[in-house]
Amino acid sequence: MTTYTDKGTKPDAGKFLRFDHIKFWVGNAKQAASFYCARMGFEPLAYKGLETGERRVASHAVTQNKIVFLFESAYLPNEKEMGEHLVKHGDGAKDVAFTVKDLDSIVKMAKQRGAKIVKDIWEESDDFGTARFAVVQTYGDTTHTLIDRSKYRGLFLPNFKKPLHEDSLCSKLPPAKLDFIDHVVGNQPDLQMENSAKWYEQNLLFHRFWSVDDSQLHTEFSALRSIVMANWEETIKMPINEPAPGKRKSQIQEYVDYYGGAGVQHIALNTSDIITAIRNLRSRGMDFLSVPKTYYTTLRENLKNSKVVVTEDLDILEELNILIDYDENGYLLQIFTKNMQDRPTLFLEVIQRHNHNGFGAGNFKALFEAIELDQAQRGNL
């Protein structure tokens, strides 16, 4: 495992502030938004569609604290781009949007460095002000929308209105306690990780934050390599994974096969109380990966020889299948949902950090073994 201290040169203009929202292209945006509200504790935030004068695409935005997910579906049968995307990839994360400062400088620099600009700077306005946007192409068919919302004060983005209906379930179910997007992981075909990492370095001036290779991350059957890219302030972290050769098909390769190339594999949502969050999410009917009992036996033995004191009750963490990774400075707690749709592609992670900036490298083996059990059930190991 490598942690990098060199951030490179600080960009003299343009700043990436945080994750803005994640846009999903799905077969049925209304139902997908409802599923994330009922199961994952989101609430309806904003809507754009036929009733607001939008004739092409239905858009349902849902929120939880600082997290915003936007689900979009095409209205018309001849919507070629969205239709082809859906056939190829299934429901998935199409766009990871960033809130930025000085959009002009960022886009100018990206152009000079050879980034593909999908849509050059434009602006949209309504009664609450003006937001400015641009879209750049990253790995696979995935894009990043760069948003300057400094002059916008509305609900979400221009021309979105309040949701058509209140979701009466929201107030009746226990809160999921998820606070913000911690990181967003992109899977690449074999030997494409380095190119994708370089794309972030070159075009957005992100730097390498953390990495692991297959000598550290492997089970008896499969392995992966990963590089985490971050903006200067390290408020945005984008891990990039690729499969490494193993005896059988790795979960990364399974993703690439079913998604039809590179794409967003999982979204990690940060919480300050993972025990309550997971109890409540389980009571809402969310399915999580389970890990072998031996994981906790080994963990208890290893913690005896560590300076780290885990304040949570290990029995409860075991009961809930929450994983622990630690070093001499601190620890993190994490758990992964099962796939959020029928294709074995996108899933979610819930993570709580205690002075630990890693990504659970110590858990990858246990996690891989848990995923391999599911893969074997699917006949894909």
C-alpha positions in Angstrom: 0.0 0.0 0.0 1.3 3.4 -0.9 0.3 6.8 0.5 1.5 9.7 -1.6 2.6 13.0 -0.1 3.4 14.9 -3.3 0.3 16.8 -4.5 2.1 18.3 -7.5 1.8 22.0 -8.3 -1.2 23.8 -6.7 -3.5 24.9 -9.5 -3.2 28.7 -9.8 -6.8 29.1 -11.0 -9.9 27.0 -10.7 -10.8 25.0 -7.7 -12.7 21.7 -7.2 -14.8 22.2 -4.1 -16.7 18.9 -3.6 -19.0 16.3 -5.1 -22.1 18.1 -6.3 -24.4 15.1 -7.2 -24.4 11.8 -9.0 -26.6 11.4 -12.1 -28.0 7.9 -12.9 -29.5 7.0 -16.2 -32.1 4.4 -15.5 -35.1 2.6 -17.1 -37.6 4.1 -14.7 -36.4 7.2 -12.8 -39.6 7.5 -10.7 -39.2 4.0 -9.4 -35.5 4.2 -8.9 -35.8 7.4 -6.9 -38.5 5.8 -4.8 -36.4 2.7 -4.1 -33.5 4.9 -2.9 -35.9 6.8 -0.6 -37.5 3.7 0.8 -34.4 1.5 1.2 -31.5 4.0 1.6 -33.2 6.8 3.5 -33.2 9.5 0.9 -36.0 12.1 0.5 -37.4 13.7 -2.6 -35.6 17.0 -3.3 -36.6 18.3 -6.8 -38.3 17.3 -10.0 -38.2 18.2 -13.7 -40.5 16.6 -16.2 -43.6 17.0 -18.3 -45.4 18.9 -15.6 -42.7 21.5 -15.4 -42.4 22.0 -19.2 -39.5 19.5 -19.8 -40.5 17.3 -22.8 -37.5 15.0 -23.2 -36.3 13.6 -19.9 -37.8 13.0 -16.5 -35.5 13.9 -13.7 -36.0 13.0 -10.0 -33.5 14.4 -7.5 -33.3 12.9 -4.0 -31.2 14.0 -1.1 -29.9 12.9 2.3 -27.9 15.5 4.3 -25.2 16.6 1.7 -25.7 13.7 -0.7 -27.8 14.3 -3.9 -28.6 11.5 -6.4 -30.4 12.4 -9.6 -32.3 9.8 -11.6 -33.1 10.4 -15.2 -35.2 8.5 -17.8 -36.1 9.3 -21.4 -39.8 10.0 -22.2 -39.7 9.2 -25.9 -39.0 5.9 -27.7 -36.5 7.5 -30.1 -34.2 9.0 -27.4 -31.1 7.4 -29.0 -28.3 8.4 -26.6 -30.0 7.4 -23.4 -31.6 4.3 -25.0 -28.3 2.9 -26.3 -26.7 3.7 -22.9 -29.4 1.8 -21.1 -29.2 -1.3 -23.4 -25.4 -1.4 -23.1 -24.9 -0.6 -19.4 -28.2 -1.1 -17.7 -29.1 1.2 -14.8 -26.0 3.0 -13.7 -24.1 6.2 -12.8 -23.7 8.2 -15.9 -22.2 11.4 -14.5 -20.3 12.4 -11.4 -20.8 16.1 -11.0 -18.3 18.4 -9.1 -19.0 21.8 -7.6 -16.2 24.1 -8.8 -15.0 27.7 -8.5 -13.7 29.5 -11.6 -15.3 27.2 -14.2 -13.7 29.1 -17.1 -10.1 28.4 -15.9 -10.8 24.7 -15.3 -12.4 24.2 -18.8 -9.7 26.3 -20.5 -6.9 24.2 -18.9 -8.7 20.9 -19.7 -9.0 21.9 -23.3 -5.3 22.9 -23.5 -4.4 19.5 -22.1 -6.5 17.6 -24.6 -9.5 16.6 -22.5 -12.7 15.8 -24.5 -15.2 18.5 -23.8 -18.6 16.8 -24.3 -20.5 20.2 -23.8 -18.7 23.5 -23.5 -19.7 26.1 -20.9 -23.4 27.0 -20.8 -25.7 28.6 -18.3 -29.2 28.0 -17.1 -31.4 30.5 -15.1 -34.7 30.7 -13.3 -36.1 32.9 -10.5 -33.4 31.8 -8.1 -30.4 32.8 -10.1 -28.0 31.3 -12.6 -25.8 28.2 -12.6 -23.0 27.6 -15.1 -22.0 24.2 -16.4 -19.6 22.2 -18.6 -19.2 18.5 -19.2 -16.0 16.5 -19.8 -15.5 12.9 -20.7 -13.7 10.6 -18.3 -13.4 6.7 -18.4 -15.8 4.7 -20.6 -19.1 6.5 -21.2 -18.9 8.3 -17.8 -18.8 12.1 -17.7 -18.1 14.8 -15.1 -20.4 17.8 -15.1 -18.5 20.8 -13.6 -21.0 23.2 -11.9 -20.5 26.8 -10.7 -23.5 27.4 -8.4 -22.1 30.6 -6.8 -24.9 32.7 -8.3 -27.7 30.1 -7.7 -29.9 29.9 -4.6 -32.7 27.5 -5.7 -33.7 24.1 -4.5 -31.3 22.1 -6.7 -30.6 23.4 -10.1 -32.4 25.9 -12.5 -35.8 24.8 -13.7 -36.3 22.0 -11.2 -39.4 22.3 -9.1 -40.6 20.9 -5.8 -41.4 17.1 -6.0 -44.9 16.4 -7.3 -45.8 14.4 -4.2 -44.6 14.0 -0.7 -43.3 10.5 0.1 -45.3 9.7 3.3 -43.0 6.7 3.9 -40.0 8.9 4.6 -41.3 10.2 8.0 -42.3 6.7 9.1 -39.0 5.0 8.6 -35.8 5.2 10.8 -33.2 7.7 9.5 -30.2 6.2 7.5 -27.8 8.8 8.9 -25.7 9.1 5.8 -23.9 12.5 5.5 -21.8 13.0 2.4 -20.2 11.3 -0.5 -16.8 9.9 0.7 -15.5 8.6 -2.6 -16.7 7.2 -6.0 -14.9 4.2 -7.4 -14.5 3.6 -11.2 -13.7 0.1 -12.6 -11.5 -0.2 -15.7 -10.8 -3.1 -18.0 -7.4 -4.8 -17.4 -4.4 -2.5 -17.9 -6.6 0.7 -18.3 -6.2 1.9 -14.7 -2.9 3.8 -15.3 -4.3 5.6 -18.3 -7.4 6.7 -16.3 -5.3 7.9 -13.4 -3.1 9.9 -15.8 -6.3 11.5 -17.3 -7.1 13.0 -13.8 -3.5 14.1 -13.3 -3.2 15.7 -16.7 -6.7 17.2 -17.3 -8.0 18.1 -13.9 -4.7 18.4 -12.0 -5.7 15.7 -9.5 -2.9 13.9 -7.7 -2.3 10.3 -6.5 -3.5 9.9 -3.0 -3.2 6.2 -2.2 -2.6 3.0 -4.1 -2.4 -0.8 -3.8 -1.4 -3.5 -6.2 -2.3 -7.2 -6.7 0.6 -8.4 -4.5 -1.4 -6.9 -1.6 -4.9 -7.3 -2.8 -5.7 -10.9 -3.7 -7.5 -14.0 -2.7 -6.9 -17.6 -3.8 -9.0 -16.8 -6.9 -8.8 -13.2 -7.9 -7.0 -9.9 -7.4 -7.2 -6.1 -8.1 -5.0 -3.0 -8.4 -6.3 0.4 -7.3 -5.1 4.1 -7.5 -7.0 6.8 -5.6 -7.0 10.2 -7.3 -7.8 13.4 -5.4 -8.2 17.1 -6.0 -5.7 19.5 -4.3 -7.8 20.0 -1.2 -8.6 16.3 -1.1 -12.3 16.9 -0.8 -12.9 14.7 -3.8 -11.5 11.2 -4.0 -11.9 9.0 -7.1 -10.4 5.5 -6.7 -9.6 3.7 -10.0 -9.6 -0.1 -10.0 -8.6 -2.7 -12.6 -8.7 -6.5 -12.4 -5.4 -8.4 -12.0 -4.9 -11.9 -13.4 -6.1 -14.6 -11.0 -7.2 -18.2 -11.2 -10.8 -17.2 -11.8 -12.8 -14.1 -12.8 -12.4 -11.2 -10.4 -15.4 -9.0 -9.3 -13.8 -6.1 -11.3 -13.8 -8.2 -14.5 -17.4 -9.3 -13.7 -18.4 -5.7 -13.5 -16.7 -4.8 -16.8 -18.3 -7.7 -18.5 -21.8 -6.8 -17.3 -21.5 -3.0 -17.5 -20.0 -3.2 -21.0 -16.7 -1.4 -20.2 -15.4 1.1 -17.6 -17.8 2.8 -15.3 -18.7 3.7 -11.7 -18.6 0.5 -9.5 -19.6 1.9 -6.1 -20.3 5.1 -4.2 -19.2 5.4 -0.6 -21.4 7.3 1.7 -19.9 8.7 4.9 -21.7 8.4 8.3 -20.7 9.5 11.8 -22.7 6.6 13.3 -22.4 3.4 11.3 -24.0 1.1 13.8 -27.3 3.1 13.9 -27.1 3.7 10.1 -26.8 -0.1 9.3 -29.3 -1.2 11.9 -31.8 1.3 10.4 -30.9 0.4 6.8 -31.3 -3.3 7.5 -34.7 -2.5 9.1 -35.6 -0.7 5.8 -34.9 -3.9 3.9 -31.4 -3.2 2.6 -29.2 -6.2 1.8 -25.5 -6.1 2.7 -22.6 -8.5 2.0 -21.9 -10.9 4.8 -18.4 -11.9 5.8 -17.2 -15.3 7.2 -17.1 -15.6 11.0 -13.4 -16.3 10.9 -12.9 -12.6 9.9 -13.9 -11.5 13.4 -11.9 -14.2 15.2 -8.7 -13.1 13.3 -9.6 -9.4 13.8 -9.9 -9.8 17.6 -6.5 -11.6 17.8 -4.8 -8.9 15.7 -6.3 -6.0 17.6 -4.8 -7.4 20.8 -1.3 -6.5 19.4 -2.4 -3.1 18.1 -2.3 0.4 19.7 -5.6 1.2 18.1 -8.6 1.2 20.4 -11.9 0.5 18.6 -14.6 2.3 20.6 -17.5 0.5 19.1 -18.6 -2.9 20.5 -17.0 -5.7 18.4 -19.9 -8.0 19.1 -22.3 -5.5 17.5 -20.0 -4.9 14.6 -19.8 -8.7 14.0 -23.6 -9.0 14.3 -24.1 -6.3 11.7 -21.2 -7.6 9.4 -19.3 -4.3 9.6 -15.6 -4.5 8.6 -12.8 -2.8 10.4 -9.5 -1.6 8.9 -6.8 0.1 10.9 -3.2 1.4 11.1 -1.2 2.9 13.9 -3.1 6.2 13.7 -6.7 5.2 13.6 -9.4 3.0 11.9 -12.3 2.9 9.6 -15.6 0.9 9.6 -17.2 -0.1 6.4 -19.9 -2.3 4.8 -21.0 -2.9 1.3 -24.6 -3.3 -0.1 -25.4 -6.1 -2.5 -25.9 -4.9 -6.1 -28.5 -2.1 -6.4 -30.0 -3.5 -9.6 -30.2 -6.9 -11.3 -26.9 -6.6 -13.2 -23.9 -7.3 -10.9 -22.6 -3.7 -11.5 -23.2 -0.8 -9.1 -23.4 -1.1 -5.3 -23.0 1.3 -2.3 -20.6 1.4 0.6 -21.3 2.9 4.0 -18.1 4.2 5.8 -17.2 5.8 9.1 -13.7 7.1 9.6 -11.8 7.5 12.9 -8.6 9.3 11.9 -8.0 6.9 9.1 -7.8 8.1 5.4 -7.4 4.7 3.8 -9.9 2.7 1.7 -10.1 -0.6 3.6 -7.1 -2.4 2.1 -7.0 -4.7 5.1 -10.5 -5.7 4.3 -10.2 -6.3 0.6 -9.5 -10.0 1.1 -12.5 -10.5 3.4 -14.6 -8.4 1.0 -13.4 -10.3 -2.1 -14.2 -13.6 -0.4 -17.7 -12.3 0.4 -18.2 -11.1 -3.1 -16.9 -14.4 -4.5 -19.6 -16.3 -2.6 -22.2 -14.1 -4.4 -20.4 -14.5 -7.7 -20.4 -18.3 -7.3 -24.2 -18.1 -6.7 -24.5 -16.1 -10.0 -22.3 -18.7 -11.8 -19.7 -15.9 -12.6 -16.7 -17.0 -10.5 
